[in-house]
Amino acid sequence: MAIPDFQSCMLPLLQLASDGGEHRVAEASKVLATQFKLTDEELAEQLPSGRAPLFYNRVAWAIFHLRKSGLLTTPRRAYFTISDLGRSVLDRAPAKVNLGTLAGLDGGSDGALGLGTQPALATADGRASPREALGRAYLQLRSELVSELSEVLSKTDPVQFERIVVELLVKMGYGGNVTDASRAIRKSGDEGIDGVIKEDHLGLDNIYVQAKRWQGVVGRPEIQKFAGALQGQRAKKGIFITTSTFTNGAQEYVDRIDNRIVLIDGDQLCNLMIDFDVGVNRAEYFEIKRVDLDFFLEP
């Protein structure tokens, strides 16, 4: 079955806690995963940020709402237990417990306010947690930024494109400094090589570069030409950068040869520019924090 939304986890969590014992959040997540018959692939699915399992996040978010409404209490860190209000809700044998159920509740036995008096903390459809929604929104905005960057790159002249590639490689730790890298990458043009840069600041090895601001797809013949140029220089490492894409044949070819050639297409180039702050700047910044419980422990 599909991964249940966090509201679908509320009633099972209350039923699990009905034994009156203390339950650890991580263990509760495993129990519910078995109850919902989730597969290993579904349990491995991550939030858009890639920093936490999706299902665990939904269970934790359900516990957060149940605790804020007074149905659950938190006796100690990462544990929860049922409250008297939680028992009274279960005594009604509800078919489900969701945000609508919680919105009509008064303050719980632990003094928590009912959700009806608090701002909505879930997304409009009630399925995704704010953390999920924020992650998805971020990915959408990033995708739009990649499209904008791609369009701008397609209109840059060759000299400007060369400068962008140089700055990106230096930001990534290659080429020494911008001056050295610029000087090296301009020595070229022969035999399918646009330039040579240092692999690191000490210059322990060289990397040969081909940068193409193309509209069409780059096929195997172009990559073969570049690989041949590397062999002519007795070089082992190369980077082929394009604003377009590569054919499957081109990718299969570099996977089979001895030379280490990295292919960077237009989308990868734009994503690297975003990651290393080349050609972009910060528009807005949202920092998500959580309580540092260790800070409040007695020395």
C-alpha positions, 0 to 999 in steps of 0.5 A: 500500500502507499505510505499513509499520511500522518493523520492516518497514523493518529488512531493506530498510535493512540491504540498502541499507547492504550496499554498505558506504557511508555513507547519510544517514537522509533519503535512505534514507527516500526510497529505501525510500519508492520501494521500498514504492511509497508515494503522495504522500498517504502520504508527507505523513501526519504523526505525531499531533503533526504535527511529523514525517512518519510514514514518516520517523519509522518509518525513523528508529526502525528505524535506532535499533533496528538501531544499538542491536543493533549491525547498523548504526553511526553514523559521523557525525551523521544517517548510518549504515553497516553493521557486521560483525554486520549483514553476518553477519545478511544472509549468513543471507539472512533473510526478515525482520528484526524485534525478535524477530531482534534480541532474540537477538543478542549485542553488536555490533562497536561494543560496543552491547548486544543488545536482548535485554538492554535494556528493550522500546522498542516498543509492544505490537504492535510496529508503532507507535514510542513517539513514535507511541503517545504521540501517539495516547494524547495525542489520545485523552486530549484527546478525552476531556477535550473530552467532559468539558468539553462536559458541564460547559459544558452545565450552567453557568448563562448568567452563568457561561457568559458569564464563561467566554467573556470569559476565553477571548477575553481569553486569546486576545488580544481584549477588552483585559483581563477587566474591560473585556471583561466590561463590554463583553459585558454591554452587550447583549441587543438585536438578536441581539448579546450584546456588543461587545469590542475586537479588540486592546488598542488598540481599533482595531476592535470585534468583536460577540459572540453566545454561546449555551449551547444544546442544539439545533443552530444553523441558518441563521435564527439566523446571518442574524439575527446578520448583520442585527444586525451590519449594523444596527451597521455592523459587519464582524466577529462571533463566534457561539459555541455549546455545540452545533453548526451546520448546514451551511446556517449555515456555507454562509451565513457563507461567502457574505456580506460580513461576517466571522462566525466560528462556534465550535461546542461542540467548538471552544470546548472545544479553545480552552479547552484550548489557552488553559488556561481551565477546565482545569489540568495533570494530568501533564507529560511532556517529551521531549528529544533529544541536542543534538549541536551542544553536543558539537562542539569550539569 
